[in-house]
């Protein structure tokens, strides 16, 4: 996590340093950035305005913590507000350290959880106003964030919350193993049991796009669990690779958002088209040696030509399985010289 703590007074600065130390101790993996804007602390004060600082970090940081008045924080972030799926967590702490307020992105951005932690670190009272939290109900956006699930429809996510708050049942179907106690308001939908009425809401946790007849009143949460294995000729354009992967995902009814990485043989580690495709898609690209690919377990397609060139009979299937540490989801398909295979992680799970 990258978090920025803003302080606008001498008292706020002292609390900022206290919070920074506690945060670093409790979560050493976090990157904490401290910004001070205070006339009485000229040697520490930023040359930029506080608004410029907020603009700089709003789109890149995971969390912003303002030590000062809530109204100031609201005015600073107002011009940059987008959607809860992208906005960072914003928390406000008064300079006395008495109250800690979850101001923005309580669930999706994790502000509610962060508020509880910050309040505990400095001895403040956490102030959380989201309805599901006040009622002690299941919050689907927080569940998705904690488990790395992509929310396909935010309007439908709102409807799930409304159904739960109104005391109506929401049915759950999942390709991922679910751990923990099923929250109040949720029930399993399995083998046709449940969701008997068309207006009932279904929560589907799956990397597969579900059949059309189930799409009505359904919220799909997509696990980042699919690895794309790719083979291609030298000099293949990123557009051709993107088209091939897209066509394969479409044919297999796999959500594009389910892809978490791409893999190939190390002969392709500098392949410009592959690198550009992965960079634009926002997921990592890893490669394996022919010796490593040979050790992949399972039954794979075989090509004499590919073996002569690379030393292994199939690149895309073997690399996908190794990268996923899982099983083959889709065998090799060929699209205009680009080979594509899909594998799914076996160790994935979601926790209530």
Buried (B, 14 or more C-beta within 10 A) or exposed (E): BEBBBBBBBBBBBBBBBEBBEBBEEEBEEEEBBBBBBBEEBEEBBEEEEBBEBBBEBBEEBBBBBBBBEBEBBBEBBEEBBEEBBEBBBBBBBBBEBEBBBBBBBBBBBBBBBBBBBBBEBBEBEBBBEBEBBEEEBBBBBBBBBBBBBBBBBBEBBEBBBEBBBEEEBBBBBBBBEBEEEEBEBBBEBEEEEBBEEEEBBBBBBBBBBBEEEBBEBBBBBBBBBBBBBBBBEEEBBBEBBBBBBEBBBEEBEBBBBBBBBBBBBBBBEEBEBBBBBBEEBEBEBBBBBBEBBEEBEEEBBEBEEBBEBBBBBBBBBBBBBBBBEBEBBBBBBEBEEBBBBBBBBEEBEBEB
